Amino acid sequence: MKRVRCPKCDNYIVFDETKYEQGQSLVFLCPTCRKEFGIRIGKSKLAGIHQERTLDEQAFKDDCGSVVVVENAFAFKQVIPLDMGRNELGRYVKGTNINKPIETKDPSVDTFHCVINVEHDKKNGPLRYTLQDAPSDTGTFHMNTLLRNQDRVRLSDGDIITIGATTLILRAAECNHDQ
């Protein structure tokens, strides 16, 4: 199942993409605002950022871990791969200037909510994950503990991060690389 967003009211419409071929044009009527709009089946603009993967798939060879979004509208699974350095997470809004946007309608997730920093522990050691609040309006929670603006918390595989009403799970890279 795929989702498209109404350009007028930002309402999501869910449809079965397997019934259509790539390149085919579709027309939708938004049930909320009655706006008629069209799309062409193809690659998403966010395809390079978001990748849908099952939780038990093997990690990519050169990955730095990922964040699994487990609570959002329509149970839409998102796996957001992390990069070395600063990973800025928040709610996707057109024109958002963060590098790891989350597709959610949760209004309690800020457009820039928190940062997960990925770096080697010492010189070329194992990867280290650090969480900090952006700062955000509703706060960032690590394992049900609210972070203050100056707090930096070290994360481990499986740690639960809550931003607004959305829950994220850290999936650390299976093997750390020597780069």
BAROMAR-196849 format. One record per residue (C-alpha): residue number from 1; residue in one letter; x, y, z. Coordinates in pm, 1 decimal. Each point is the difference from the previous one (the first is absolute). Layout:
// BAROMAR-196849
<atom><num>NUM</num><residu>a</residu><xx>X</xx><yy>Y</yy><zz>Z</zz></atom>
...
//
This chain:
// BAROMAR-196849
<atom><num>1</num><residu>m</residu><xx>0.0</xx><yy>0.0</yy><zz>0.0</zz></atom>
<atom><num>2</num><residu>k</residu><xx>120.6</xx><yy>349.6</yy><zz>-81.9</zz></atom>
<atom><num>3</num><residu>r</residu><xx>-105.5</xx><yy>340.1</yy><zz>123.1</zz></atom>
<atom><num>4</num><residu>v</residu><xx>-38.0</xx><yy>327.8</yy><zz>-186.5</zz></atom>
<atom><num>5</num><residu>r</residu><xx>-42.2</xx><yy>335.8</yy><zz>166.6</zz></atom>
<atom><num>6</num><residu>c</residu><xx>-268.8</xx><yy>246.3</yy><zz>-110.1</zz></atom>
<atom><num>7</num><residu>p</residu><xx>177.3</xx><yy>319.3</yy><zz>-111.7</zz></atom>
<atom><num>8</num><residu>k</residu><xx>-276.2</xx><yy>216.4</yy><zz>150.4</zz></atom>
<atom><num>9</num><residu>c</residu><xx>-71.2</xx><yy>-145.5</yy><zz>347.1</zz></atom>
<atom><num>10</num><residu>d</residu><xx>293.3</xx><yy>-245.0</yy><zz>51.2</zz></atom>
<atom><num>11</num><residu>n</residu><xx>-245.2</xx><yy>-288.3</yy><zz>56.1</zz></atom>
<atom><num>12</num><residu>y</residu><xx>137.9</xx><yy>-344.6</yy><zz>-91.2</zz></atom>
<atom><num>13</num><residu>i</residu><xx>-177.5</xx><yy>-225.3</yy><zz>-250.2</zz></atom>
<atom><num>14</num><residu>v</residu><xx>101.0</xx><yy>-367.1</yy><zz>2.6</zz></atom>
<atom><num>15</num><residu>f</residu><xx>-9.2</xx><yy>-212.6</yy><zz>-317.5</zz></atom>
<atom><num>16</num><residu>d</residu><xx>130.3</xx><yy>-336.1</yy><zz>-123.9</zz></atom>
<atom><num>17</num><residu>e</residu><xx>290.8</xx><yy>80.7</yy><zz>-234.5</zz></atom>
<atom><num>18</num><residu>t</residu><xx>23.0</xx><yy>-361.3</yy><zz>-121.8</zz></atom>
<atom><num>19</num><residu>k</residu><xx>-308.9</xx><yy>56.4</yy><zz>-217.3</zz></atom>
<atom><num>20</num><residu>y</residu><xx>183.8</xx><yy>260.4</yy><zz>-211.8</zz></atom>
<atom><num>21</num><residu>e</residu><xx>311.0</xx><yy>12.6</yy><zz>-216.4</zz></atom>
<atom><num>22</num><residu>q</residu><xx>294.4</xx><yy>236.2</yy><zz>39.3</zz></atom>
<atom><num>23</num><residu>g</residu><xx>-55.4</xx><yy>316.0</yy><zz>-205.5</zz></atom>
<atom><num>24</num><residu>q</residu><xx>-378.9</xx><yy>-27.3</yy><zz>17.2</zz></atom>
<atom><num>25</num><residu>s</residu><xx>-193.6</xx><yy>316.2</yy><zz>97.6</zz></atom>
<atom><num>26</num><residu>l</residu><xx>-266.3</xx><yy>-12.3</yy><zz>272.2</zz></atom>
<atom><num>27</num><residu>v</residu><xx>-258.0</xx><yy>258.5</yy><zz>107.9</zz></atom>
<atom><num>28</num><residu>f</residu><xx>-118.7</xx><yy>22.6</yy><zz>361.6</zz></atom>
<atom><num>29</num><residu>l</residu><xx>-285.6</xx><yy>188.6</yy><zz>166.2</zz></atom>
<atom><num>30</num><residu>c</residu><xx>87.5</xx><yy>92.4</yy><zz>358.5</zz></atom>
<atom><num>31</num><residu>p</residu><xx>-283.7</xx><yy>-110.5</yy><zz>231.5</zz></atom>
<atom><num>32</num><residu>t</residu><xx>84.2</xx><yy>277.5</yy><zz>246.7</zz></atom>
<atom><num>33</num><residu>c</residu><xx>18.1</xx><yy>315.2</yy><zz>-214.2</zz></atom>
<atom><num>34</num><residu>r</residu><xx>-137.9</xx><yy>-132.8</yy><zz>-334.2</zz></atom>
<atom><num>35</num><residu>k</residu><xx>313.1</xx><yy>113.2</yy><zz>-188.3</zz></atom>
<atom><num>36</num><residu>e</residu><xx>66.9</xx><yy>-197.7</yy><zz>-317.6</zz></atom>
<atom><num>37</num><residu>f</residu><xx>366.3</xx><yy>-64.7</yy><zz>-75.0</zz></atom>
<atom><num>38</num><residu>g</residu><xx>209.8</xx><yy>-235.5</yy><zz>-208.0</zz></atom>
<atom><num>39</num><residu>i</residu><xx>319.7</xx><yy>-196.8</yy><zz>48.9</zz></atom>
<atom><num>40</num><residu>r</residu><xx>221.9</xx><yy>-213.7</yy><zz>-216.6</zz></atom>
<atom><num>41</num><residu>i</residu><xx>107.9</xx><yy>-337.9</yy><zz>137.6</zz></atom>
<atom><num>42</num><residu>g</residu><xx>374.5</xx><yy>5.7</yy><zz>40.2</zz></atom>
<atom><num>43</num><residu>k</residu><xx>269.9</xx><yy>64.1</yy><zz>254.9</zz></atom>
<atom><num>44</num><residu>s</residu><xx>-72.1</xx><yy>213.7</yy><zz>306.5</zz></atom>
<atom><num>45</num><residu>k</residu><xx>183.1</xx><yy>328.2</yy><zz>52.7</zz></atom>
<atom><num>46</num><residu>l</residu><xx>101.1</xx><yy>-138.4</yy><zz>339.0</zz></atom>
<atom><num>47</num><residu>a</residu><xx>117.6</xx><yy>-336.9</yy><zz>-135.0</zz></atom>
<atom><num>48</num><residu>g</residu><xx>362.2</xx><yy>88.5</yy><zz>67.0</zz></atom>
<atom><num>49</num><residu>i</residu><xx>-80.6</xx><yy>89.3</yy><zz>359.8</zz></atom>
<atom><num>50</num><residu>h</residu><xx>-257.1</xx><yy>-259.4</yy><zz>103.4</zz></atom>
<atom><num>51</num><residu>q</residu><xx>20.7</xx><yy>-367.8</yy><zz>-67.2</zz></atom>
<atom><num>52</num><residu>e</residu><xx>-273.7</xx><yy>-242.7</yy><zz>95.1</zz></atom>
<atom><num>53</num><residu>r</residu><xx>159.8</xx><yy>-316.6</yy><zz>134.0</zz></atom>
<atom><num>54</num><residu>t</residu><xx>-126.7</xx><yy>-275.2</yy><zz>223.3</zz></atom>
<atom><num>55</num><residu>l</residu><xx>142.5</xx><yy>-4.1</yy><zz>351.0</zz></atom>
<atom><num>56</num><residu>d</residu><xx>179.2</xx><yy>-331.9</yy><zz>-51.8</zz></atom>
<atom><num>57</num><residu>e</residu><xx>183.5</xx><yy>91.6</yy><zz>-323.6</zz></atom>
<atom><num>58</num><residu>q</residu><xx>378.6</xx><yy>7.8</yy><zz>8.4</zz></atom>
<atom><num>59</num><residu>a</residu><xx>156.3</xx><yy>343.5</yy><zz>37.5</zz></atom>
<atom><num>60</num><residu>f</residu><xx>170.1</xx><yy>151.5</yy><zz>-302.5</zz></atom>
<atom><num>61</num><residu>k</residu><xx>372.6</xx><yy>-72.3</yy><zz>-27.1</zz></atom>
<atom><num>62</num><residu>d</residu><xx>108.8</xx><yy>359.5</yy><zz>48.7</zz></atom>
<atom><num>63</num><residu>d</residu><xx>-274.9</xx><yy>124.8</yy><zz>226.8</zz></atom>
<atom><num>64</num><residu>c</residu><xx>30.1</xx><yy>186.9</yy><zz>326.1</zz></atom>
<atom><num>65</num><residu>g</residu><xx>-316.1</xx><yy>-145.3</yy><zz>152.0</zz></atom>
<atom><num>66</num><residu>s</residu><xx>-354.8</xx><yy>127.0</yy><zz>-31.8</zz></atom>
<atom><num>67</num><residu>v</residu><xx>-301.8</xx><yy>130.7</yy><zz>185.1</zz></atom>
<atom><num>68</num><residu>v</residu><xx>-325.2</xx><yy>-196.9</yy><zz>-27.8</zz></atom>
<atom><num>69</num><residu>v</residu><xx>-316.9</xx><yy>211.7</yy><zz>27.6</zz></atom>
<atom><num>70</num><residu>v</residu><xx>-259.9</xx><yy>-223.8</yy><zz>166.2</zz></atom>
<atom><num>71</num><residu>e</residu><xx>-292.9</xx><yy>226.8</yy><zz>81.1</zz></atom>
<atom><num>72</num><residu>n</residu><xx>-153.9</xx><yy>220.1</yy><zz>-261.6</zz></atom>
<atom><num>73</num><residu>a</residu><xx>-306.4</xx><yy>28.7</yy><zz>-225.4</zz></atom>
<atom><num>74</num><residu>f</residu><xx>-114.0</xx><yy>-310.5</yy><zz>-189.9</zz></atom>
<atom><num>75</num><residu>a</residu><xx>272.8</xx><yy>-212.3</yy><zz>164.9</zz></atom>
<atom><num>76</num><residu>f</residu><xx>227.6</xx><yy>120.9</yy><zz>-284.2</zz></atom>
<atom><num>77</num><residu>k</residu><xx>337.4</xx><yy>-161.5</yy><zz>65.7</zz></atom>
<atom><num>78</num><residu>q</residu><xx>301.1</xx><yy>220.3</yy><zz>-39.1</zz></atom>
<atom><num>79</num><residu>v</residu><xx>363.9</xx><yy>-89.3</yy><zz>36.9</zz></atom>
<atom><num>80</num><residu>i</residu><xx>214.9</xx><yy>309.1</yy><zz>-7.7</zz></atom>
<atom><num>81</num><residu>p</residu><xx>367.8</xx><yy>-80.9</yy><zz>-62.5</zz></atom>
<atom><num>82</num><residu>l</residu><xx>249.3</xx><yy>195.8</yy><zz>206.0</zz></atom>
<atom><num>83</num><residu>d</residu><xx>316.1</xx><yy>158.1</yy><zz>-138.2</zz></atom>
<atom><num>84</num><residu>m</residu><xx>331.2</xx><yy>80.5</yy><zz>164.2</zz></atom>
<atom><num>85</num><residu>g</residu><xx>-20.7</xx><yy>333.9</yy><zz>176.6</zz></atom>
<atom><num>86</num><residu>r</residu><xx>-309.0</xx><yy>201.3</yy><zz>85.8</zz></atom>
<atom><num>87</num><residu>n</residu><xx>-341.6</xx><yy>-157.5</yy><zz>-79.4</zz></atom>
<atom><num>88</num><residu>e</residu><xx>-277.6</xx><yy>258.0</yy><zz>51.7</zz></atom>
<atom><num>89</num><residu>l</residu><xx>-342.7</xx><yy>-161.5</yy><zz>52.9</zz></atom>
<atom><num>90</num><residu>g</residu><xx>-339.7</xx><yy>167.4</yy><zz>-13.2</zz></atom>
<atom><num>91</num><residu>r</residu><xx>-338.6</xx><yy>7.7</yy><zz>-169.5</zz></atom>
<atom><num>92</num><residu>y</residu><xx>5.2</xx><yy>34.0</yy><zz>-378.6</zz></atom>
<atom><num>93</num><residu>v</residu><xx>-155.5</xx><yy>322.2</yy><zz>-125.5</zz></atom>
<atom><num>94</num><residu>k</residu><xx>56.3</xx><yy>138.9</yy><zz>-347.3</zz></atom>
<atom><num>95</num><residu>g</residu><xx>315.5</xx><yy>212.4</yy><zz>17.7</zz></atom>
<atom><num>96</num><residu>t</residu><xx>128.3</xx><yy>-168.3</yy><zz>317.4</zz></atom>
<atom><num>97</num><residu>n</residu><xx>373.3</xx><yy>53.6</yy><zz>31.1</zz></atom>
<atom><num>98</num><residu>i</residu><xx>100.7</xx><yy>-318.1</yy><zz>186.6</zz></atom>
<atom><num>99</num><residu>n</residu><xx>181.1</xx><yy>-305.2</yy><zz>-133.9</zz></atom>
<atom><num>100</num><residu>k</residu><xx>-218.7</xx><yy>-277.2</yy><zz>154.9</zz></atom>
<atom><num>101</num><residu>p</residu><xx>-368.1</xx><yy>96.9</yy><zz>-35.4</zz></atom>
<atom><num>102</num><residu>i</residu><xx>-270.8</xx><yy>-228.5</yy><zz>143.4</zz></atom>
<atom><num>103</num><residu>e</residu><xx>-326.4</xx><yy>-39.0</yy><zz>-192.6</zz></atom>
<atom><num>104</num><residu>t</residu><xx>-262.4</xx><yy>50.3</yy><zz>272.5</zz></atom>
<atom><num>105</num><residu>k</residu><xx>-311.1</xx><yy>202.9</yy><zz>69.7</zz></atom>
<atom><num>106</num><residu>d</residu><xx>86.9</xx><yy>7.6</yy><zz>372.0</zz></atom>
<atom><num>107</num><residu>p</residu><xx>-20.0</xx><yy>374.1</yy><zz>81.0</zz></atom>
<atom><num>108</num><residu>s</residu><xx>202.4</xx><yy>-51.2</yy><zz>319.1</zz></atom>
<atom><num>109</num><residu>v</residu><xx>311.8</xx><yy>-83.9</yy><zz>-204.7</zz></atom>
<atom><num>110</num><residu>d</residu><xx>183.8</xx><yy>322.1</yy><zz>-82.7</zz></atom>
<atom><num>111</num><residu>t</residu><xx>140.1</xx><yy>56.9</yy><zz>-348.2</zz></atom>
<atom><num>112</num><residu>f</residu><xx>345.4</xx><yy>-13.5</yy><zz>166.7</zz></atom>
<atom><num>113</num><residu>h</residu><xx>-40.4</xx><yy>-212.3</yy><zz>312.0</zz></atom>
<atom><num>114</num><residu>c</residu><xx>323.2</xx><yy>-178.2</yy><zz>93.4</zz></atom>
<atom><num>115</num><residu>v</residu><xx>349.7</xx><yy>-93.7</yy><zz>-116.4</zz></atom>
<atom><num>116</num><residu>i</residu><xx>170.8</xx><yy>-338.3</yy><zz>-7.6</zz></atom>
<atom><num>117</num><residu>n</residu><xx>373.3</xx><yy>37.8</yy><zz>-47.6</zz></atom>
<atom><num>118</num><residu>v</residu><xx>188.3</xx><yy>-301.7</yy><zz>-140.3</zz></atom>
<atom><num>119</num><residu>e</residu><xx>377.8</xx><yy>-15.1</yy><zz>33.3</zz></atom>
<atom><num>120</num><residu>h</residu><xx>279.7</xx><yy>-246.6</yy><zz>63.0</zz></atom>
<atom><num>121</num><residu>d</residu><xx>87.0</xx><yy>-55.7</yy><zz>365.6</zz></atom>
<atom><num>122</num><residu>k</residu><xx>358.0</xx><yy>124.5</yy><zz>8.0</zz></atom>
<atom><num>123</num><residu>k</residu><xx>197.9</xx><yy>-51.4</yy><zz>-321.1</zz></atom>
<atom><num>124</num><residu>n</residu><xx>-179.2</xx><yy>-248.9</yy><zz>-231.8</zz></atom>
<atom><num>125</num><residu>g</residu><xx>-152.4</xx><yy>-181.1</yy><zz>297.1</zz></atom>
<atom><num>126</num><residu>p</residu><xx>-358.8</xx><yy>-123.8</yy><zz>19.1</zz></atom>
<atom><num>127</num><residu>l</residu><xx>-280.0</xx><yy>238.3</yy><zz>-90.9</zz></atom>
<atom><num>128</num><residu>r</residu><xx>-137.9</xx><yy>219.8</yy><zz>276.8</zz></atom>
<atom><num>129</num><residu>y</residu><xx>-353.5</xx><yy>144.2</yy><zz>-8.0</zz></atom>
<atom><num>130</num><residu>t</residu><xx>-86.8</xx><yy>313.4</yy><zz>198.4</zz></atom>
<atom><num>131</num><residu>l</residu><xx>-348.6</xx><yy>152.0</yy><zz>39.6</zz></atom>
<atom><num>132</num><residu>q</residu><xx>-87.8</xx><yy>360.7</yy><zz>80.1</zz></atom>
<atom><num>133</num><residu>d</residu><xx>-317.5</xx><yy>209.8</yy><zz>-12.4</zz></atom>
<atom><num>134</num><residu>a</residu><xx>-6.8</xx><yy>269.2</yy><zz>-273.3</zz></atom>
<atom><num>135</num><residu>p</residu><xx>-151.0</xx><yy>169.4</yy><zz>230.9</zz></atom>
<atom><num>136</num><residu>s</residu><xx>-361.1</xx><yy>-87.9</yy><zz>-76.2</zz></atom>
<atom><num>137</num><residu>d</residu><xx>-333.4</xx><yy>122.2</yy><zz>137.3</zz></atom>
<atom><num>138</num><residu>t</residu><xx>-113.3</xx><yy>-340.8</yy><zz>134.3</zz></atom>
<atom><num>139</num><residu>g</residu><xx>339.5</xx><yy>-138.9</yy><zz>96.4</zz></atom>
<atom><num>140</num><residu>t</residu><xx>197.3</xx><yy>-308.9</yy><zz>-91.3</zz></atom>
<atom><num>141</num><residu>f</residu><xx>-17.2</xx><yy>-309.4</yy><zz>219.6</zz></atom>
<atom><num>142</num><residu>h</residu><xx>262.6</xx><yy>-273.5</yy><zz>23.0</zz></atom>
<atom><num>143</num><residu>m</residu><xx>-137.3</xx><yy>-318.0</yy><zz>160.9</zz></atom>
<atom><num>144</num><residu>n</residu><xx>-279.0</xx><yy>211.1</yy><zz>162.9</zz></atom>
<atom><num>145</num><residu>t</residu><xx>243.7</xx><yy>256.9</yy><zz>143.1</zz></atom>
<atom><num>146</num><residu>l</residu><xx>-42.6</xx><yy>359.5</yy><zz>-120.6</zz></atom>
<atom><num>147</num><residu>l</residu><xx>318.6</xx><yy>156.7</yy><zz>-134.3</zz></atom>
<atom><num>148</num><residu>r</residu><xx>82.4</xx><yy>356.1</yy><zz>95.5</zz></atom>
<atom><num>149</num><residu>n</residu><xx>133.7</xx><yy>233.2</yy><zz>-270.8</zz></atom>
<atom><num>150</num><residu>q</residu><xx>363.4</xx><yy>-49.4</yy><zz>105.6</zz></atom>
<atom><num>151</num><residu>d</residu><xx>-24.7</xx><yy>-381.1</yy><zz>47.2</zz></atom>
<atom><num>152</num><residu>r</residu><xx>187.7</xx><yy>-239.5</yy><zz>-227.9</zz></atom>
<atom><num>153</num><residu>v</residu><xx>-87.3</xx><yy>-367.7</yy><zz>42.4</zz></atom>
<atom><num>154</num><residu>r</residu><xx>192.4</xx><yy>-294.2</yy><zz>-142.1</zz></atom>
<atom><num>155</num><residu>l</residu><xx>-227.0</xx><yy>-243.1</yy><zz>-187.6</zz></atom>
<atom><num>156</num><residu>s</residu><xx>19.8</xx><yy>-375.9</yy><zz>-38.6</zz></atom>
<atom><num>157</num><residu>d</residu><xx>-165.8</xx><yy>-238.3</yy><zz>-244.4</zz></atom>
<atom><num>158</num><residu>g</residu><xx>-371.7</xx><yy>-31.2</yy><zz>78.8</zz></atom>
<atom><num>159</num><residu>d</residu><xx>-23.6</xx><yy>322.2</yy><zz>202.8</zz></atom>
<atom><num>160</num><residu>i</residu><xx>-340.8</xx><yy>167.1</yy><zz>-16.3</zz></atom>
<atom><num>161</num><residu>i</residu><xx>-25.5</xx><yy>369.4</yy><zz>-83.5</zz></atom>
<atom><num>162</num><residu>t</residu><xx>-332.8</xx><yy>181.3</yy><zz>26.2</zz></atom>
<atom><num>163</num><residu>i</residu><xx>-60.2</xx><yy>327.3</yy><zz>-182.3</zz></atom>
<atom><num>164</num><residu>g</residu><xx>-350.0</xx><yy>137.6</yy><zz>43.4</zz></atom>
<atom><num>165</num><residu>a</residu><xx>-232.5</xx><yy>-300.7</yy><zz>-26.0</zz></atom>
<atom><num>166</num><residu>t</residu><xx>232.8</xx><yy>-180.7</yy><zz>-242.6</zz></atom>
<atom><num>167</num><residu>t</residu><xx>234.6</xx><yy>-278.8</yy><zz>110.5</zz></atom>
<atom><num>168</num><residu>l</residu><xx>336.1</xx><yy>-72.4</yy><zz>-162.6</zz></atom>
<atom><num>169</num><residu>i</residu><xx>225.1</xx><yy>-301.0</yy><zz>53.8</zz></atom>
<atom><num>170</num><residu>l</residu><xx>374.4</xx><yy>20.2</yy><zz>-64.4</zz></atom>
<atom><num>171</num><residu>r</residu><xx>143.4</xx><yy>-283.5</yy><zz>-207.2</zz></atom>
<atom><num>172</num><residu>a</residu><xx>377.9</xx><yy>21.6</yy><zz>31.7</zz></atom>
<atom><num>173</num><residu>a</residu><xx>216.4</xx><yy>-121.4</yy><zz>-287.5</zz></atom>
<atom><num>174</num><residu>e</residu><xx>64.0</xx><yy>-373.8</yy><zz>34.7</zz></atom>
<atom><num>175</num><residu>c</residu><xx>371.6</xx><yy>28.8</yy><zz>-59.4</zz></atom>
<atom><num>176</num><residu>n</residu><xx>196.3</xx><yy>317.3</yy><zz>33.6</zz></atom>
<atom><num>177</num><residu>h</residu><xx>226.1</xx><yy>92.2</yy><zz>-284.1</zz></atom>
<atom><num>178</num><residu>d</residu><xx>362.4</xx><yy>99.3</yy><zz>-1.7</zz></atom>
<atom><num>179</num><residu>q</residu><xx>7.1</xx><yy>310.1</yy><zz>-213.7</zz></atom>
//
